[in-house]
Amino acid sequence: MAGDTSDEFQKELVDLFVQEAHEWLQNIHVALDELQQGPPPDRHATLIGTLTAGVTNLGGSAATINLPDVEQASFAALPFIEALKDPTKSFSVQDFLSLCKQLGQIHTALSNATGVTFGVEAEADEVVAGLSPADFLQTLRTLHQKQGSVAPSERNLIKTMIDQMEGQVQAGVQQVGAD
Protein backbone atom coordinates (compact mmCIF):
# COMPACT_ATOMS: atom_id res chain seq x y z
CA MET A 1 0.00 0.00 0.00
CA ALA A 2 2.86 2.39 0.82
CA GLY A 3 4.33 1.75 -2.63
CA ASP A 4 1.07 2.82 -4.28
CA THR A 5 1.03 6.06 -2.28
CA SER A 6 4.65 6.78 -3.23
CA ASP A 7 3.94 6.13 -6.92
CA GLU A 8 0.85 8.36 -6.82
CA PHE A 9 2.84 11.11 -5.11
CA GLN A 10 5.62 10.86 -7.74
CA LYS A 11 3.01 11.03 -10.51
CA GLU A 12 1.51 14.14 -8.95
CA LEU A 13 4.96 15.73 -8.74
CA VAL A 14 5.62 14.94 -12.39
CA ASP A 15 2.20 16.33 -13.37
CA LEU A 16 2.95 19.59 -11.52
CA PHE A 17 6.40 19.71 -13.08
CA VAL A 18 4.89 19.26 -16.56
CA GLN A 19 2.55 22.21 -15.98
CA GLU A 20 5.39 24.42 -14.75
CA ALA A 21 7.70 23.28 -17.54
CA HIS A 22 5.09 24.21 -20.10
CA GLU A 23 4.81 27.73 -18.64
CA TRP A 24 8.59 28.16 -18.49
CA LEU A 25 8.98 26.99 -22.07
CA GLN A 26 6.30 29.40 -23.24
CA ASN A 27 8.05 32.26 -21.45
CA ILE A 28 11.41 31.18 -22.90
CA HIS A 29 10.05 31.07 -26.45
CA VAL A 30 8.28 34.42 -26.14
CA ALA A 31 11.45 36.03 -24.74
CA LEU A 32 13.59 34.48 -27.46
CA ASP A 33 11.24 35.71 -30.18
CA GLU A 34 11.40 39.24 -28.80
CA LEU A 35 15.17 39.03 -28.33
CA GLN A 36 15.57 38.22 -32.02
CA GLN A 37 13.92 41.55 -32.85
CA GLY A 38 16.87 43.49 -31.38
CA PRO A 39 15.19 45.25 -28.43
CA PRO A 40 16.74 48.20 -26.58
CA PRO A 41 19.56 47.27 -24.14
CA ASP A 42 17.45 47.44 -20.97
CA ARG A 43 14.76 45.21 -22.50
CA HIS A 44 17.48 42.93 -23.86
CA ALA A 45 18.80 42.42 -20.33
CA THR A 46 15.30 41.63 -19.06
CA LEU A 47 14.78 39.06 -21.81
CA ILE A 48 18.14 37.41 -21.07
CA GLY A 49 17.03 37.23 -17.43
CA THR A 50 13.78 35.55 -18.48
CA LEU A 51 15.67 32.98 -20.57
CA THR A 52 18.16 32.29 -17.78
CA ALA A 53 15.47 32.00 -15.10
CA GLY A 54 13.37 29.71 -17.29
CA VAL A 55 16.10 27.17 -18.04
CA THR A 56 17.49 27.36 -14.50
CA ASN A 57 14.06 26.76 -12.94
CA LEU A 58 13.39 23.97 -15.39
CA GLY A 59 16.73 22.28 -14.69
CA GLY A 60 16.45 22.73 -10.93
CA SER A 61 12.95 21.32 -10.76
CA ALA A 62 13.94 18.41 -13.01
CA ALA A 63 16.78 17.65 -10.60
CA THR A 64 14.39 17.77 -7.65
CA ILE A 65 12.13 15.11 -9.10
CA ASN A 66 15.01 13.05 -10.50
CA LEU A 67 14.79 13.74 -14.24
CA PRO A 68 18.53 13.95 -15.04
CA ASP A 69 18.20 14.19 -18.84
CA VAL A 70 15.88 17.19 -18.52
CA GLU A 71 18.21 18.73 -15.94
CA GLN A 72 21.27 18.32 -18.19
CA ALA A 73 19.51 19.58 -21.33
CA SER A 74 18.23 22.63 -19.44
CA PHE A 75 21.55 23.63 -17.91
CA ALA A 76 23.29 23.00 -21.24
CA ALA A 77 21.30 25.95 -22.64
CA LEU A 78 23.00 28.44 -20.30
CA PRO A 79 26.17 28.92 -22.42
CA PHE A 80 23.99 29.65 -25.47
CA ILE A 81 22.09 32.27 -23.49
CA GLU A 82 25.37 33.70 -22.17
CA ALA A 83 26.53 34.13 -25.78
CA LEU A 84 23.54 36.43 -26.37
CA LYS A 85 24.01 38.49 -23.21
CA ASP A 86 25.79 41.56 -24.65
CA PRO A 87 23.17 43.85 -26.25
CA THR A 88 25.84 45.80 -28.13
CA LYS A 89 27.02 42.70 -29.99
CA SER A 90 25.70 41.89 -33.45
CA PHE A 91 24.13 38.44 -33.38
CA SER A 92 24.01 36.02 -36.26
CA VAL A 93 21.20 33.67 -37.18
CA GLN A 94 23.50 30.86 -36.00
CA ASP A 95 23.64 32.35 -32.47
CA PHE A 96 19.88 32.07 -32.17
CA LEU A 97 19.71 28.79 -34.06
CA SER A 98 22.12 27.17 -31.60
CA LEU A 99 19.92 28.16 -28.67
CA CYS A 100 16.81 26.99 -30.54
CA LYS A 101 18.42 23.60 -31.14
CA GLN A 102 19.21 23.30 -27.43
CA LEU A 103 15.62 24.22 -26.59
CA GLY A 104 14.61 21.40 -28.91
CA GLN A 105 16.82 19.08 -26.85
CA ILE A 106 14.97 20.23 -23.73
CA HIS A 107 11.62 19.50 -25.41
CA THR A 108 12.84 16.03 -26.41
CA ALA A 109 14.19 15.26 -22.93
CA LEU A 110 10.92 16.43 -21.36
CA SER A 111 8.83 14.32 -23.70
CA ASN A 112 11.01 11.27 -23.14
CA ALA A 113 11.02 11.70 -19.36
CA THR A 114 7.36 12.50 -18.86
CA GLY A 115 5.60 11.00 -21.87
CA VAL A 116 4.02 14.40 -22.55
CA THR A 117 4.52 16.17 -25.87
CA PHE A 118 5.34 19.79 -25.23
CA GLY A 119 3.68 22.23 -27.61
CA VAL A 120 2.79 21.48 -31.19
CA GLU A 121 6.33 21.26 -32.56
CA ALA A 122 5.91 17.73 -33.95
CA GLU A 123 2.67 18.58 -35.72
CA ALA A 124 3.97 21.88 -37.01
CA ASP A 125 7.18 20.29 -38.34
CA GLU A 126 5.07 17.85 -40.33
CA VAL A 127 3.07 20.70 -41.84
CA VAL A 128 6.15 22.57 -43.07
CA ALA A 129 8.26 19.54 -43.96
CA GLY A 130 10.08 20.28 -47.19
CA LEU A 131 9.44 24.03 -47.13
CA SER A 132 12.56 25.84 -48.20
CA PRO A 133 13.47 29.23 -46.75
CA ALA A 134 13.22 30.72 -50.25
CA ASP A 135 9.65 29.41 -50.65
CA PHE A 136 8.68 30.68 -47.22
CA LEU A 137 10.32 34.04 -47.97
CA GLN A 138 8.29 34.33 -51.18
CA THR A 139 5.09 33.53 -49.28
CA LEU A 140 5.92 36.21 -46.71
CA ARG A 141 6.60 38.77 -49.44
CA THR A 142 3.24 38.01 -51.08
CA LEU A 143 1.49 38.37 -47.72
CA HIS A 144 3.36 41.64 -47.10
CA GLN A 145 2.18 43.05 -50.44
CA LYS A 146 -1.42 42.09 -49.67
CA GLN A 147 -1.15 43.67 -46.22
CA GLY A 148 -0.79 47.16 -47.61
CA SER A 149 0.96 50.01 -45.88
CA VAL A 150 1.66 50.10 -42.17
CA ALA A 151 2.02 53.33 -40.26
CA PRO A 152 5.70 54.12 -39.55
CA SER A 153 5.14 53.93 -35.80
CA GLU A 154 3.56 50.45 -36.00
CA ARG A 155 5.60 47.29 -35.64
CA ASN A 156 5.44 45.22 -38.82
CA LEU A 157 5.81 41.56 -37.91
CA ILE A 158 5.67 40.33 -41.50
CA LYS A 159 8.52 42.65 -42.52
CA THR A 160 10.51 41.47 -39.51
CA MET A 161 9.96 37.86 -40.52
CA ILE A 162 11.01 38.68 -44.10
CA ASP A 163 14.23 40.20 -42.77
CA GLN A 164 14.88 37.10 -40.64
CA MET A 165 14.24 34.73 -43.53
CA GLU A 166 16.49 36.75 -45.84
CA GLY A 167 19.23 36.28 -43.25
CA GLN A 168 18.59 32.54 -43.15
CA VAL A 169 18.67 32.29 -46.95
CA GLN A 170 21.98 34.19 -46.97
CA ALA A 171 23.29 31.88 -44.22
CA GLY A 172 22.51 28.86 -46.39
CA VAL A 173 19.73 27.35 -44.30
CA GLN A 174 18.18 24.54 -46.34
CA GLN A 175 14.87 23.99 -44.54
CA VAL A 176 12.80 25.95 -42.05
CA GLY A 177 11.04 24.52 -39.03
CA ALA A 178 7.76 25.65 -37.57
CA ASP A 179 9.45 27.66 -34.83
C-alpha positions as CSV (number, residue, x, y, z in Angstrom):
1,M,0.0,0.0,0.0
2,A,2.9,2.4,0.8
3,G,4.3,1.7,-2.6
4,D,1.1,2.8,-4.3
5,T,1.0,6.1,-2.3
6,S,4.6,6.8,-3.2
7,D,3.9,6.1,-6.9
8,E,0.9,8.4,-6.8
9,F,2.8,11.1,-5.1
10,Q,5.6,10.9,-7.7
11,K,3.0,11.0,-10.5
12,E,1.5,14.1,-9.0
13,L,5.0,15.7,-8.7
14,V,5.6,14.9,-12.4
15,D,2.2,16.3,-13.4
16,L,2.9,19.6,-11.5
17,F,6.4,19.7,-13.1
18,V,4.9,19.3,-16.6
19,Q,2.6,22.2,-16.0
20,E,5.4,24.4,-14.8
21,A,7.7,23.3,-17.5
22,H,5.1,24.2,-20.1
23,E,4.8,27.7,-18.6
24,W,8.6,28.2,-18.5
25,L,9.0,27.0,-22.1
26,Q,6.3,29.4,-23.2
27,N,8.1,32.3,-21.4
28,I,11.4,31.2,-22.9
29,H,10.1,31.1,-26.4
30,V,8.3,34.4,-26.1
31,A,11.4,36.0,-24.7
32,L,13.6,34.5,-27.5
33,D,11.2,35.7,-30.2
34,E,11.4,39.2,-28.8
35,L,15.2,39.0,-28.3
36,Q,15.6,38.2,-32.0
37,Q,13.9,41.5,-32.8
38,G,16.9,43.5,-31.4
39,P,15.2,45.2,-28.4
40,P,16.7,48.2,-26.6
41,P,19.6,47.3,-24.1
42,D,17.4,47.4,-21.0
43,R,14.8,45.2,-22.5
44,H,17.5,42.9,-23.9
45,A,18.8,42.4,-20.3
46,T,15.3,41.6,-19.1
47,L,14.8,39.1,-21.8
48,I,18.1,37.4,-21.1
49,G,17.0,37.2,-17.4
50,T,13.8,35.6,-18.5
51,L,15.7,33.0,-20.6
52,T,18.2,32.3,-17.8
53,A,15.5,32.0,-15.1
54,G,13.4,29.7,-17.3
55,V,16.1,27.2,-18.0
56,T,17.5,27.4,-14.5
57,N,14.1,26.8,-12.9
58,L,13.4,24.0,-15.4
59,G,16.7,22.3,-14.7
60,G,16.4,22.7,-10.9
61,S,12.9,21.3,-10.8
62,A,13.9,18.4,-13.0
63,A,16.8,17.6,-10.6
64,T,14.4,17.8,-7.6
65,I,12.1,15.1,-9.1
66,N,15.0,13.0,-10.5
67,L,14.8,13.7,-14.2
68,P,18.5,14.0,-15.0
69,D,18.2,14.2,-18.8
70,V,15.9,17.2,-18.5
71,E,18.2,18.7,-15.9
72,Q,21.3,18.3,-18.2
73,A,19.5,19.6,-21.3
74,S,18.2,22.6,-19.4
75,F,21.5,23.6,-17.9
76,A,23.3,23.0,-21.2
77,A,21.3,25.9,-22.6
78,L,23.0,28.4,-20.3
79,P,26.2,28.9,-22.4
80,F,24.0,29.6,-25.5
81,I,22.1,32.3,-23.5
82,E,25.4,33.7,-22.2
83,A,26.5,34.1,-25.8
84,L,23.5,36.4,-26.4
85,K,24.0,38.5,-23.2
86,D,25.8,41.6,-24.7
87,P,23.2,43.9,-26.2
88,T,25.8,45.8,-28.1
89,K,27.0,42.7,-30.0
90,S,25.7,41.9,-33.4
91,F,24.1,38.4,-33.4
92,S,24.0,36.0,-36.3
93,V,21.2,33.7,-37.2
94,Q,23.5,30.9,-36.0
95,D,23.6,32.3,-32.5
96,F,19.9,32.1,-32.2
97,L,19.7,28.8,-34.1
98,S,22.1,27.2,-31.6
99,L,19.9,28.2,-28.7
100,C,16.8,27.0,-30.5
101,K,18.4,23.6,-31.1
102,Q,19.2,23.3,-27.4
103,L,15.6,24.2,-26.6
104,G,14.6,21.4,-28.9
105,Q,16.8,19.1,-26.8
106,I,15.0,20.2,-23.7
107,H,11.6,19.5,-25.4
108,T,12.8,16.0,-26.4
109,A,14.2,15.3,-22.9
110,L,10.9,16.4,-21.4
111,S,8.8,14.3,-23.7
112,N,11.0,11.3,-23.1
113,A,11.0,11.7,-19.4
114,T,7.4,12.5,-18.9
115,G,5.6,11.0,-21.9
116,V,4.0,14.4,-22.5
117,T,4.5,16.2,-25.9
118,F,5.3,19.8,-25.2
119,G,3.7,22.2,-27.6
120,V,2.8,21.5,-31.2
121,E,6.3,21.3,-32.6
122,A,5.9,17.7,-33.9
123,E,2.7,18.6,-35.7
124,A,4.0,21.9,-37.0
125,D,7.2,20.3,-38.3
126,E,5.1,17.8,-40.3
127,V,3.1,20.7,-41.8
128,V,6.2,22.6,-43.1
129,A,8.3,19.5,-44.0
130,G,10.1,20.3,-47.2
131,L,9.4,24.0,-47.1
132,S,12.6,25.8,-48.2
133,P,13.5,29.2,-46.8
134,A,13.2,30.7,-50.2
135,D,9.6,29.4,-50.7
136,F,8.7,30.7,-47.2
137,L,10.3,34.0,-48.0
138,Q,8.3,34.3,-51.2
139,T,5.1,33.5,-49.3
140,L,5.9,36.2,-46.7
141,R,6.6,38.8,-49.4
142,T,3.2,38.0,-51.1
143,L,1.5,38.4,-47.7
144,H,3.4,41.6,-47.1
145,Q,2.2,43.0,-50.4
146,K,-1.4,42.1,-49.7
147,Q,-1.2,43.7,-46.2
148,G,-0.8,47.2,-47.6
149,S,1.0,50.0,-45.9
150,V,1.7,50.1,-42.2
151,A,2.0,53.3,-40.3
152,P,5.7,54.1,-39.5
153,S,5.1,53.9,-35.8
154,E,3.6,50.5,-36.0
155,R,5.6,47.3,-35.6
156,N,5.4,45.2,-38.8
157,L,5.8,41.6,-37.9
158,I,5.7,40.3,-41.5
159,K,8.5,42.7,-42.5
160,T,10.5,41.5,-39.5
161,M,10.0,37.9,-40.5
162,I,11.0,38.7,-44.1
163,D,14.2,40.2,-42.8
164,Q,14.9,37.1,-40.6
165,M,14.2,34.7,-43.5
166,E,16.5,36.7,-45.8
167,G,19.2,36.3,-43.2
168,Q,18.6,32.5,-43.1
169,V,18.7,32.3,-46.9
170,Q,22.0,34.2,-47.0
171,A,23.3,31.9,-44.2
172,G,22.5,28.9,-46.4
173,V,19.7,27.4,-44.3
174,Q,18.2,24.5,-46.3
175,Q,14.9,24.0,-44.5
176,V,12.8,25.9,-42.1
177,G,11.0,24.5,-39.0
178,A,7.8,25.6,-37.6
179,D,9.4,27.7,-34.8
